[in-house]
Amino acid sequence: MPSNVPSSTQSWWCPADTEYAFLGFSYEVTACQSASKLKADFADIKNTFGSRYVRLYGACDRDGFYDDIVDAAWAAGLGVHALIWFGFDGGNQWMTRRDSLVSSLVGNPKAKFVTRGVQFGSEPLFDNVLPHSELASQVISLKSKLSGVGIPVTVSELAYGYQERGGAQDVLDAIDFINAHMLPFFSALATTGAAAWPLVEIDLNWFIAHGNGKKIYLDENGWPSVTSPGVQPNSVLAQPSVANEANYFTMLDSHCEDFKQGPGGGVGWFAHIYSDDQEPGYGIYDTSGKKKFAFKPRTCC
């Protein structure tokens, strides 16, 4: 990054139509990581894996936390998909989080140079936290608030979350790009990670058909190595294991050329999630900080 903050984001970002294939990691922030931990992890995400972005997951409500995210991303040369987290308990805390994030994005001079977009999430339609018309209105309102800093807005959601609400086309029309969840382990047709491409295609093709040519990122995207109380298969043939997690990402990497043909210059994907410390079974790193398997997917093809 430059030694001084630029005066404008004009020509700052690489064009979105050059982004496809592997882009980076989901990174859970519920632990409210220290500034030094964020800087170390973000540097690893950038330097070890060649990532462009970090997609935030969960929430930390510590004052100034997003400013720590901005500093860590600036230091590492990473972009951030920020998140307004609804959580799973209902309530209106997401509104406070929204307002706090807007304050940081508008007030921190570096924020617009590392924040590639803001997500409402995670899975607000599937979790029924807002009617889709109200969610669309929230997206439009936030886009207006962030227009001065040029940060786009999206929703982080499953295809099924849209589908079970008649397609929720008002939300798809309101968002600037599509952050799609891709979790084929939960399909009733799931078997192995290596064999999951037809399941990926089904949801991806739905987004392509209804997304009006908008850019698509697979943001919450992975296959678990273990089950847990909240991670249980819907198919007796679905196999959680380190080998299946590894094979899922190998399979995605093998379809780089297919992703490249997607709308908006190609479909990009994130690995969910950085470490098993953040979400059991989904990490590329285990809880001792060791890679569970070799992971170096292509960033272009």
C-alpha positions as CSV (number, residue, x, y, z in Angstrom):
1,M,0.0,0.0,0.0
2,P,1.2,3.6,-0.5
3,S,2.8,5.4,2.3
4,N,0.1,8.1,2.2
5,V,-3.7,7.7,1.8
6,P,-4.7,8.6,-1.8
7,S,-7.1,11.4,-2.4
8,S,-9.5,9.3,-4.5
9,T,-10.5,5.7,-5.2
10,Q,-10.7,6.4,-8.9
11,S,-8.8,3.6,-10.7
12,W,-7.9,2.2,-7.3
13,W,-9.5,-1.2,-7.6
14,C,-8.8,-3.7,-10.3
15,P,-11.9,-4.0,-12.4
16,A,-14.3,-6.6,-11.1
17,D,-14.4,-8.2,-14.5
18,T,-10.8,-9.4,-13.9
19,E,-11.8,-11.3,-10.7
20,Y,-12.6,-14.9,-10.8
21,A,-11.4,-18.3,-9.3
22,F,-10.0,-18.3,-5.8
23,L,-10.1,-14.8,-4.1
24,G,-9.5,-15.4,-0.4
25,F,-11.1,-16.6,2.9
26,S,-14.0,-16.1,5.1
27,Y,-12.7,-15.0,8.4
28,E,-14.8,-15.1,11.6
29,V,-14.4,-12.2,14.0
30,T,-16.6,-13.4,16.9
31,A,-13.3,-13.8,19.0
32,C,-12.7,-10.0,18.6
33,Q,-9.1,-10.7,17.5
34,S,-6.5,-8.2,18.7
35,A,-5.0,-5.8,16.2
36,S,-1.7,-7.8,16.1
37,K,-3.6,-11.1,15.5
38,L,-5.5,-9.5,12.6
39,K,-2.3,-8.2,11.1
40,A,-0.6,-11.6,11.4
41,D,-3.5,-13.5,9.9
42,F,-4.2,-11.1,7.1
43,A,-0.5,-11.1,6.1
44,D,-0.7,-14.9,6.0
45,I,-3.8,-14.8,3.9
46,K,-2.2,-12.5,1.5
47,N,1.4,-13.9,1.3
48,T,0.8,-17.6,1.7
49,F,-2.2,-18.0,-0.5
50,G,-2.1,-15.1,-2.8
51,S,-5.5,-13.9,-1.7
52,R,-7.1,-10.6,-2.8
53,Y,-9.8,-10.4,-0.2
54,V,-11.1,-11.4,3.3
55,R,-14.8,-11.9,3.7
56,L,-15.9,-11.2,7.3
57,Y,-18.2,-13.6,9.1
58,G,-19.8,-13.1,12.6
59,A,-19.5,-10.0,14.6
60,C,-17.3,-8.2,17.1
61,D,-19.0,-5.3,18.8
62,R,-15.8,-3.8,20.4
63,D,-15.5,-0.1,19.7
64,G,-13.0,0.5,16.9
65,F,-12.8,-3.1,15.8
66,Y,-13.5,-2.4,12.2
67,D,-10.8,0.3,12.2
68,D,-8.4,-2.5,13.3
69,I,-9.7,-4.6,10.4
70,V,-9.0,-1.6,8.1
71,D,-5.4,-1.2,9.4
72,A,-4.7,-4.9,9.1
73,A,-6.1,-5.0,5.5
74,W,-4.1,-1.9,4.6
75,A,-0.9,-3.4,6.0
76,A,-1.4,-6.7,4.1
77,G,-2.7,-5.2,0.9
78,L,-6.0,-7.0,1.1
79,G,-9.6,-5.9,0.3
80,V,-12.4,-6.7,2.7
81,H,-16.0,-7.8,2.2
82,A,-17.4,-6.2,5.4
83,L,-20.5,-7.6,7.1
84,I,-23.5,-6.4,9.0
85,W,-24.2,-9.4,11.1
86,F,-27.8,-10.3,12.0
87,G,-26.9,-13.3,14.2
88,F,-29.3,-16.1,15.1
89,D,-31.1,-14.6,18.1
90,G,-33.4,-12.0,16.6
91,G,-33.4,-8.5,17.9
92,N,-32.2,-5.3,16.5
93,Q,-28.5,-5.3,17.4
94,W,-27.8,-5.5,13.6
95,M,-29.0,-1.9,13.4
96,T,-26.3,-0.7,15.8
97,R,-23.8,-2.7,13.9
98,R,-24.9,-1.2,10.7
99,D,-24.6,2.3,12.0
100,S,-21.2,1.6,13.6
101,L,-19.9,0.2,10.4
102,V,-21.2,3.2,8.3
103,S,-19.5,5.5,10.8
104,S,-16.2,3.8,10.3
105,L,-16.5,3.5,6.5
106,V,-17.3,7.2,6.2
107,G,-15.0,8.5,8.9
108,N,-11.8,6.4,8.5
109,P,-9.8,7.7,5.6
110,K,-8.4,4.3,4.7
111,A,-11.7,2.4,4.9
112,K,-12.9,3.0,1.4
113,F,-9.5,1.9,0.0
114,V,-9.8,-1.6,1.6
115,T,-13.5,-2.2,1.8
116,R,-14.6,-3.8,-1.5
117,G,-18.2,-4.1,-0.4
118,V,-20.6,-4.5,2.5
119,Q,-22.8,-7.5,3.0
120,F,-26.0,-7.9,4.9
121,G,-25.8,-11.4,6.4
122,S,-25.5,-14.1,7.0
123,E,-28.5,-15.7,5.3
124,P,-31.1,-13.1,6.4
125,L,-33.7,-14.5,4.0
126,F,-33.2,-18.2,5.0
127,D,-33.2,-17.2,8.7
128,N,-36.3,-15.0,8.1
129,V,-34.9,-12.0,10.0
130,L,-36.5,-9.5,7.6
131,P,-39.2,-9.7,5.0
132,H,-37.5,-9.6,1.6
133,S,-39.1,-6.2,0.7
134,E,-37.7,-4.7,3.9
135,L,-34.3,-6.2,3.2
136,A,-34.3,-4.7,-0.2
137,S,-35.2,-1.3,1.3
138,Q,-32.2,-1.7,3.7
139,V,-29.9,-2.4,0.8
140,I,-31.1,0.7,-1.1
141,S,-30.8,2.9,2.0
142,L,-27.3,1.7,2.8
143,K,-26.2,2.2,-0.8
144,S,-27.3,5.8,-0.5
145,K,-25.4,6.3,2.8
146,L,-22.2,4.9,1.2
147,S,-22.5,6.5,-2.2
148,G,-20.1,9.2,-1.1
149,V,-17.3,6.7,-0.4
150,G,-18.2,4.5,-3.4
151,I,-18.7,1.2,-1.5
152,P,-21.2,-1.2,-3.0
153,V,-23.7,-3.3,-1.0
154,T,-24.9,-6.9,-1.2
155,V,-26.6,-9.7,0.7
156,S,-24.8,-12.9,1.8
157,E,-27.4,-15.6,1.1
158,L,-28.2,-19.1,-0.1
159,A,-30.0,-19.7,-3.4
160,Y,-32.7,-21.4,-1.3
161,G,-33.1,-18.3,0.8
162,Y,-34.2,-16.4,-2.3
163,Q,-36.2,-19.3,-3.8
164,E,-38.4,-20.0,-0.7
165,R,-39.5,-16.4,-0.9
166,G,-40.6,-16.5,-4.5
167,G,-37.2,-15.6,-5.8
168,A,-37.0,-12.3,-3.8
169,Q,-36.2,-10.5,-7.1
170,D,-36.5,-7.1,-5.3
171,V,-33.4,-8.0,-3.3
172,L,-31.5,-9.3,-6.3
173,D,-32.4,-6.1,-8.1
174,A,-31.3,-3.9,-5.2
175,I,-27.8,-5.5,-4.5
176,D,-24.7,-4.4,-6.5
177,F,-23.3,-7.9,-6.8
178,I,-24.2,-11.4,-5.6
179,N,-22.6,-13.0,-2.6
180,A,-23.8,-16.6,-2.9
181,H,-23.5,-19.3,-0.2
182,M,-22.4,-22.6,-1.6
183,L,-22.6,-25.4,1.0
184,P,-23.4,-28.5,-1.0
185,F,-22.7,-30.8,2.0
186,F,-26.2,-29.9,3.2
187,S,-28.0,-31.0,0.0
188,A,-30.2,-34.0,0.1
189,L,-28.2,-35.2,-2.9
190,A,-24.8,-34.8,-1.3
191,T,-22.2,-37.6,-1.4
192,T,-18.5,-36.5,-1.5
193,G,-16.7,-33.3,-2.0
194,A,-15.1,-34.4,-5.2
195,A,-18.6,-35.2,-6.7
196,A,-20.2,-31.9,-5.7
197,W,-19.9,-30.0,-8.9
198,P,-23.4,-30.8,-10.2
199,L,-24.8,-29.4,-6.9
200,V,-22.7,-26.2,-7.3
201,E,-23.9,-25.8,-10.8
202,I,-27.6,-26.0,-9.8
203,D,-27.4,-23.1,-7.5
204,L,-24.8,-21.1,-9.6
205,N,-27.1,-21.4,-12.6
206,W,-30.0,-20.2,-10.6
207,F,-28.1,-17.1,-9.6
208,I,-27.0,-16.5,-13.2
209,A,-30.5,-16.9,-14.5
210,H,-31.9,-14.3,-12.0
211,G,-29.0,-12.0,-11.4
212,N,-29.3,-9.8,-14.4
213,G,-25.6,-10.3,-15.3
214,K,-24.3,-9.2,-11.9
215,K,-21.0,-10.3,-10.6
216,I,-21.2,-13.5,-8.5
217,Y,-18.9,-14.5,-5.6
218,L,-19.2,-17.7,-3.7
219,D,-18.5,-16.3,-0.3
220,E,-19.7,-18.9,2.3
221,N,-18.3,-21.8,0.4
222,G,-16.9,-25.1,1.7
223,W,-17.3,-28.7,2.9
224,P,-16.8,-29.7,6.5
225,S,-14.2,-32.2,7.7
226,V,-16.4,-33.0,10.8
227,T,-20.0,-32.5,11.9
228,S,-21.1,-30.5,14.9
229,P,-24.4,-29.7,16.5
230,G,-25.2,-27.1,13.8
231,V,-23.5,-28.9,10.9
232,Q,-25.4,-32.1,10.1
233,P,-26.0,-33.7,6.7
234,N,-29.3,-34.1,5.0
235,S,-28.1,-37.1,3.0
236,V,-26.9,-40.4,4.5
237,L,-24.3,-40.4,1.8
238,A,-22.7,-37.0,2.7
239,Q,-19.2,-37.6,4.0
240,P,-17.5,-35.1,6.3
241,S,-13.8,-35.7,6.4
242,V,-10.5,-33.8,5.8
243,A,-10.2,-35.7,2.5
244,N,-13.6,-34.6,1.3
245,E,-13.0,-31.0,2.4
246,A,-9.7,-31.0,0.4
247,N,-11.3,-32.7,-2.6
248,Y,-14.1,-30.2,-2.6
249,F,-11.7,-27.3,-3.1
250,T,-9.6,-29.3,-5.6
251,M,-12.8,-29.9,-7.5
252,L,-13.6,-26.1,-7.5
253,D,-10.1,-25.4,-8.7
254,S,-10.4,-27.8,-11.5
255,H,-13.4,-25.8,-12.8
256,C,-11.4,-22.6,-13.0
257,E,-12.1,-22.3,-16.7
258,D,-15.9,-22.7,-16.1
259,F,-15.9,-20.0,-13.4
260,K,-14.0,-17.8,-15.8
261,Q,-17.0,-17.9,-18.2
262,G,-19.4,-16.6,-15.6
263,P,-21.1,-13.2,-15.7
264,G,-19.2,-10.0,-15.0
265,G,-15.9,-11.5,-16.1
266,G,-16.2,-14.7,-14.1
267,V,-17.2,-16.1,-10.8
268,G,-14.9,-15.7,-7.8
269,W,-14.8,-18.0,-4.7
270,F,-13.8,-17.8,-1.1
271,A,-12.8,-20.7,1.1
272,H,-15.0,-20.9,4.2
273,I,-13.2,-20.7,6.6
274,Y,-9.7,-19.7,7.5
275,S,-9.2,-21.8,10.6
276,D,-11.0,-24.5,12.6
277,D,-10.6,-22.1,15.6
278,Q,-13.3,-20.0,13.9
279,E,-15.7,-22.7,12.8
280,P,-15.1,-26.4,13.6
281,G,-14.4,-28.6,10.6
282,Y,-14.4,-25.9,7.9
283,G,-11.0,-24.4,8.4
284,I,-8.0,-24.7,6.1
285,Y,-5.9,-24.6,9.2
286,D,-6.6,-26.9,12.2
287,T,-6.9,-25.7,15.8
288,S,-3.1,-26.1,16.3
289,G,-2.4,-23.8,13.4
290,K,-1.3,-26.4,10.9
291,K,-2.7,-26.8,7.4
292,K,-5.1,-29.7,7.2
293,F,-4.1,-30.3,3.6
294,A,-2.2,-28.7,0.8
295,F,-4.1,-25.7,-0.4
296,K,-3.0,-23.5,-3.2
297,P,-5.9,-23.0,-5.7
298,R,-5.5,-21.0,-8.8
299,T,-6.3,-17.3,-8.9
300,C,-6.4,-17.2,-12.7
301,C,-6.5,-19.6,-15.6
